[in-house]
């Protein structure tokens, strides 16, 4: 490609390791000429993200635990203090208690439900609220979702409910932020072998089933998701907002 994001500053939240979707997106943004900013959740995560940031040539790293409003506010204050204008925000954050993923949805604990919705859905709202004022020339906010938001996927459980809330949040945010020329979209990626995906019981069976039944007869390549994020984060996606874009080898169209 030809530097589709040159002159833009992109902040990616949720880069944990080199196998994550967030990392693939960050890598693609650097390839396309963007100035990259990264966040890390806590001191335990900081060294790994620092290594990634050094590898990718990130301009700056910021602490941000999205369960702490003080961290989110501090992130915005730090960016403003450095005089940074933001063009693209990537929200690649989701989590649920392993116990709640490994048992019937009916048995989801109240605490587990609240945790999954807070981290996986509300955090997009909270982050958008403080970063939108820094998107003075408009821009793009992107989050990651999955088909389990609208269909029952075995062992996805409370995460599916959280992703449904996330997708609804995308639509409401797109409606409210459109007047500021800020677009908000979700990418629904097919199942990908990430460390987070290992928390889903029998995940390998999901991969096998999708490869057999998707129209392209294969699983999703993480680079395809990253390229979709380039489209949405660059001016190529300037007319797209409030949408969930599927990058899943076509699996979402299939019935029996």
FIDRENMI-894887 format. One record per residue (C-alpha): residue number from 1; x, y, z. Coordinates in nm, 4 decimals, padded with zeros to 6 digits, always signed. Layout:
BEGIN
<NUM <X Y Z>>
...
This chain:
BEGIN
<1 <+00.0000 +00.0000 +00.0000>>
<2 <+00.1065 +00.3642 -00.0280>>
<3 <+00.1236 +00.5295 +00.3156>>
<4 <-00.2531 +00.5534 +00.3568>>
<5 <-00.2204 +00.6910 +00.7101>>
<6 <+00.0714 +00.9267 +00.6665>>
<7 <+00.0249 +01.2388 +00.8775>>
<8 <-00.2219 +01.0671 +01.1108>>
<9 <-00.1735 +00.9813 +01.4765>>
<10 <-00.3263 +00.6534 +01.5931>>
<11 <-00.3565 +00.5252 +01.9489>>
<12 <-00.4062 +00.1518 +01.9972>>
<13 <-00.5393 +00.0247 +02.3289>>
<14 <-00.5032 -00.3449 +02.3998>>
<15 <-00.1690 -00.4532 +02.2553>>
<16 <-00.0564 -00.7286 +02.4920>>
<17 <+00.1777 -00.9346 +02.2762>>
<18 <+00.2865 -00.9996 +01.9196>>
<19 <+00.0047 -01.2470 +01.8587>>
<20 <-00.2804 -01.0097 +01.9385>>
<21 <-00.5098 -00.8428 +01.6882>>
<22 <-00.4153 -00.5079 +01.8396>>
<23 <-00.0509 -00.5736 +01.7558>>
<24 <-00.1338 -00.6648 +01.3957>>
<25 <-00.3305 -00.3408 +01.3586>>
<26 <-00.0516 -00.1338 +01.5148>>
<27 <+00.1992 -00.2951 +01.2793>>
<28 <-00.0182 -00.2167 +00.9770>>
<29 <-00.0610 +00.1443 +01.0882>>
<30 <+00.3150 +00.1905 +01.1126>>
<31 <+00.3501 +00.0340 +00.7689>>
<32 <+00.1052 +00.2923 +00.6362>>
<33 <+00.2938 +00.5848 +00.7870>>
<34 <+00.0917 +00.6628 +01.1002>>
<35 <+00.2432 +00.7982 +01.4201>>
<36 <+00.1727 +00.5204 +01.6696>>
<37 <+00.0800 +00.5559 +02.0357>>
<38 <+00.0262 +00.2565 +02.2635>>
<39 <-00.1217 +00.1970 +02.6081>>
<40 <-00.0488 -00.0677 +02.8689>>
<41 <-00.2768 -00.1879 +03.1467>>
<42 <-00.0403 -00.1984 +03.4427>>
<43 <+00.3209 -00.2323 +03.5524>>
<44 <+00.3135 -00.6060 +03.4875>>
<45 <+00.2195 -00.5451 +03.1251>>
<46 <+00.4499 -00.2466 +03.0754>>
<47 <+00.7773 -00.4270 +02.9853>>
<48 <+00.6144 -00.6316 +02.7100>>
<49 <+00.4409 -00.3298 +02.5583>>
<50 <+00.7637 -00.1299 +02.5851>>
<51 <+00.9390 -00.3973 +02.3788>>
<52 <+00.6604 -00.3899 +02.1216>>
<53 <+00.6655 -00.0115 +02.1123>>
<54 <+01.0399 -00.0093 +02.0536>>
<55 <+01.0053 -00.2676 +01.7786>>
<56 <+00.7298 -00.0742 +01.6023>>
<57 <+00.8785 +00.2679 +01.6616>>
<58 <+00.5890 +00.3926 +01.8743>>
<59 <+00.6117 +00.7626 +01.9550>>
<60 <+00.4885 +00.7204 +02.3135>>
<61 <+00.3377 +00.4756 +02.5633>>
<62 <+00.0769 +00.5546 +02.8254>>
<63 <-00.0630 +00.3606 +03.1226>>
<64 <-00.4365 +00.2966 +03.1023>>
<65 <-00.6389 +00.0416 +03.2948>>
<66 <-00.9839 +00.0907 +03.1437>>
<67 <-01.1501 -00.0204 +03.4659>>
<68 <-01.0061 +00.2880 +03.6344>>
<69 <-01.1681 +00.6143 +03.5273>>
<70 <-00.8719 +00.7990 +03.6743>>
<71 <-00.6431 +00.6187 +03.4283>>
<72 <-00.8675 +00.7063 +03.1344>>
<73 <-00.8792 +01.0703 +03.2402>>
<74 <-00.5020 +01.0741 +03.2914>>
<75 <-00.4513 +00.9318 +02.9412>>
<76 <-00.6477 +01.2174 +02.7887>>
<77 <-00.4665 +01.4718 +03.0051>>
<78 <-00.1258 +01.3334 +02.9034>>
<79 <-00.2130 +01.3427 +02.5349>>
<80 <-00.3449 +01.6961 +02.5657>>
<81 <-00.0398 +01.8008 +02.7657>>
<82 <+00.1861 +01.6730 +02.4882>>
<83 <-00.0186 +01.8637 +02.2322>>
<84 <-00.1195 +01.5507 +02.0490>>
<85 <-00.4111 +01.5498 +01.8087>>
<86 <-00.5642 +01.2049 +01.7626>>
<87 <-00.6951 +01.0818 +01.4284>>
<88 <-00.7593 +00.7134 +01.4947>>
<89 <-00.8462 +00.5211 +01.8093>>
<90 <-00.8349 +00.1405 +01.8160>>
<91 <-01.0141 -00.0254 +02.1086>>
<92 <-00.8866 -00.3839 +02.1157>>
<93 <-00.9890 -00.4677 +02.4708>>
<94 <-01.2147 -00.7426 +02.6034>>
<95 <-01.2147 -00.9748 +02.9004>>
<96 <-01.4330 -01.2145 +03.0960>>
<97 <-01.3708 -01.4408 +03.3904>>
<98 <-01.2511 -01.7821 +03.2777>>
<99 <-01.5063 -01.9471 +03.5100>>
<100 <-01.7898 -01.7668 +03.3350>>
<101 <-01.6679 -01.8832 +02.9954>>
<102 <-01.6342 -02.2427 +03.1103>>
<103 <-01.9856 -02.2953 +03.2449>>
<104 <-02.3404 -02.2567 +03.1108>>
<105 <-02.4418 -01.8951 +03.0513>>
<106 <-02.7316 -01.9501 +03.2900>>
<107 <-02.4784 -01.9775 +03.5722>>
<108 <-02.2993 -01.6509 +03.4982>>
<109 <-02.2213 -01.4704 +03.8208>>
<110 <-02.3401 -01.1146 +03.8761>>
<111 <-01.9821 -01.0057 +03.9331>>
<112 <-01.8664 -01.1852 +03.6196>>
<113 <-02.1407 -01.0258 +03.4110>>
<114 <-02.0521 -00.6795 +03.5372>>
<115 <-01.6811 -00.7387 +03.4768>>
<116 <-01.7282 -00.8564 +03.1175>>
<117 <-01.9602 -00.5677 +03.0284>>
<118 <-01.7402 -00.3084 +03.1968>>
<119 <-01.4130 -00.4112 +03.0340>>
<120 <-01.5461 -00.5246 +02.6965>>
<121 <-01.8196 -00.2689 +02.6262>>
<122 <-01.8347 +00.0269 +02.8624>>
<123 <-01.4635 +00.0945 +02.8207>>
<124 <-01.5284 +00.1949 +02.4582>>
<125 <-01.7769 +00.4558 +02.5762>>
<126 <-01.5438 +00.5873 +02.8464>>
<127 <-01.2430 +00.6071 +02.6148>>
<128 <-01.4410 +00.7688 +02.3339>>
<129 <-01.5744 +01.0296 +02.5738>>
<130 <-01.2294 +01.1579 +02.6710>>
<131 <-01.0481 +01.1119 +02.3394>>
<132 <-01.3127 +01.2574 +02.1072>>
<133 <-01.2223 +01.6155 +02.2116>>
<134 <-00.8660 +01.5461 +02.0917>>
<135 <-00.9946 +01.4411 +01.7480>>
<136 <-01.0188 +01.8018 +01.6377>>
<137 <-01.0161 +01.7203 +01.2662>>
<138 <-01.2557 +01.4300 +01.3002>>
<139 <-01.1299 +01.0763 +01.2647>>
<140 <-01.2073 +00.7134 +01.3293>>
<141 <-01.2784 +00.5012 +01.6365>>
<142 <-01.2561 +00.1249 +01.5799>>
<143 <-01.3357 -00.1675 +01.8074>>
<144 <-01.3200 -00.5464 +01.7688>>
<145 <-01.6199 -00.7751 +01.7965>>
<146 <-01.7239 -01.1293 +01.7064>>
<147 <-02.0174 -01.3215 +01.5595>>
<148 <-02.1053 -01.4483 +01.9077>>
<149 <-02.2747 -01.1123 +01.9621>>
<150 <-02.5719 -01.2127 +01.7485>>
<151 <-02.5518 -01.5925 +01.7369>>
<152 <-02.5027 -01.8508 +02.0041>>
<153 <-02.1439 -01.9751 +01.9943>>
<154 <-02.0763 -02.2627 +02.2303>>
<155 <-01.8603 -02.1579 +02.5267>>
<156 <-01.8599 -01.7897 +02.4277>>
<157 <-02.1337 -01.7205 +02.6817>>
<158 <-02.1121 -01.3864 +02.8665>>
<159 <-01.8590 -01.2541 +02.6166>>
<160 <-02.1241 -01.2806 +02.3466>>
<161 <-02.3559 -01.0633 +02.5544>>
<162 <-02.0744 -00.8147 +02.6120>>
<163 <-02.0023 -00.7979 +02.2394>>
<164 <-02.3721 -00.7361 +02.1698>>
<165 <-02.3556 -00.4376 +02.4065>>
<166 <-02.0351 -00.3257 +02.2371>>
<167 <-02.1969 -00.3281 +01.8922>>
<168 <-02.4976 -00.1327 +02.0191>>
<169 <-02.2559 +00.1179 +02.1727>>
<170 <-02.0885 +00.1581 +01.8337>>
<171 <-02.4195 +00.2630 +01.6774>>
<172 <-02.5062 +00.5142 +01.9489>>
<173 <-02.1556 +00.6611 +01.9503>>
<174 <-02.1570 +00.6885 +01.5713>>
<175 <-02.4831 +00.8808 +01.5860>>
<176 <-02.3612 +01.1246 +01.8492>>
<177 <-02.0060 +01.1759 +01.7223>>
<178 <-02.0898 +01.2041 +01.3533>>
<179 <-02.1495 +01.5772 +01.3855>>
<180 <-01.7838 +01.6071 +01.4901>>
<181 <-01.6771 +01.4125 +01.1785>>
<182 <-01.5786 +01.1170 +01.3964>>
<183 <-01.6674 +00.7756 +01.2596>>
<184 <-01.7229 +00.4751 +01.4862>>
<185 <-01.7161 +00.1170 +01.3557>>
<186 <-01.6555 -00.2402 +01.4654>>
<187 <-01.4647 -00.5147 +01.2890>>
<188 <-01.6082 -00.8613 +01.3434>>
<189 <-01.3112 -01.0887 +01.2946>>
<190 <-01.3387 -01.4601 +01.2452>>
<191 <-01.1796 -01.6840 +01.5084>>
<192 <-00.8035 -01.6293 +01.5268>>
<193 <-00.5400 -01.8091 +01.7329>>
<194 <-00.4594 -01.5459 +01.9929>>
<195 <-00.3628 -01.6005 +02.3547>>
<196 <-00.6994 -01.4565 +02.4607>>
<197 <-00.8832 -01.7079 +02.2413>>
<198 <-00.7237 -01.9913 +02.4362>>
<199 <-00.9559 -01.9029 +02.7234>>
<200 <-01.2511 -02.0326 +02.5213>>
<201 <-01.3110 -02.4017 +02.5744>>
<202 <-01.2714 -02.6211 +02.2634>>
<203 <-01.1551 -02.3229 +02.0560>>
<204 <-00.9721 -02.5530 +01.8154>>
<205 <-01.3065 -02.7097 +01.7231>>
<206 <-01.4393 -02.3647 +01.6327>>
<207 <-01.1413 -02.3104 +01.4022>>
<208 <-01.1955 -02.6466 +01.2354>>
<209 <-01.5675 -02.5860 +01.1834>>
<210 <-01.5185 -02.2408 +01.0336>>
<211 <-01.2459 -02.3631 +00.7976>>
<212 <-01.4796 -02.6342 +00.6716>>
<213 <-01.7909 -02.4196 +00.6298>>
<214 <-01.6835 -02.0623 +00.5496>>
<215 <-01.7293 -01.9706 +00.1818>>
<216 <-01.3521 -01.9250 +00.1432>>
<217 <-01.2945 -02.2629 +00.3131>>
<218 <-01.0343 -02.1256 +00.5510>>
<219 <-00.9939 -01.9288 +00.8693>>
<220 <-00.9295 -01.5578 +00.8956>>
<221 <-00.5766 -01.4266 +00.8534>>
<222 <-00.4952 -01.1698 +01.1224>>
<223 <-00.3388 -00.9478 +00.8551>>
<224 <-00.6790 -00.9238 +00.6865>>
<225 <-00.8249 -00.7756 +01.0034>>
<226 <-00.5381 -00.5287 +01.0242>>
<227 <-00.5930 -00.4188 +00.6649>>
<228 <-00.9630 -00.3638 +00.7359>>
<229 <-00.8567 -00.1429 +01.0261>>
<230 <-00.6351 +00.0520 +00.7855>>
<231 <-00.9356 +00.1053 +00.5598>>
<232 <-01.1488 +00.2301 +00.8490>>
<233 <-00.8691 +00.4377 +01.0028>>
<234 <-00.7668 +00.6053 +00.6788>>
<235 <-00.9530 +00.8387 +00.4465>>
<236 <-01.0586 +00.5396 +00.2373>>
<237 <-01.3253 +00.4705 +00.4999>>
<238 <-01.4427 +00.8306 +00.5257>>
<239 <-01.8048 +00.7446 +00.4395>>
<240 <-01.8412 +00.4456 +00.6728>>
<241 <-01.9759 +00.4771 +01.0261>>
<242 <-02.1968 +00.2861 +01.2673>>
<243 <-02.1197 -00.0430 +01.0973>>
<244 <-01.9933 -00.3858 +01.1891>>
<245 <-01.7643 -00.5020 +00.9102>>
<246 <-01.7117 -00.8773 +00.8912>>
<247 <-01.3639 -01.0081 +00.8174>>
<248 <-01.4318 -01.3789 +00.8635>>
<249 <-01.3872 -01.5511 +00.5258>>
<250 <-01.7635 -01.5066 +00.4759>>
<251 <-01.8688 -01.7360 +00.7588>>
<252 <-02.1380 -01.4964 +00.8853>>
<253 <-02.3576 -01.5527 +00.5758>>
<254 <-02.3873 -01.9272 +00.6234>>
<255 <-02.6893 -02.1172 +00.7510>>
<256 <-02.7304 -02.4923 +00.7308>>
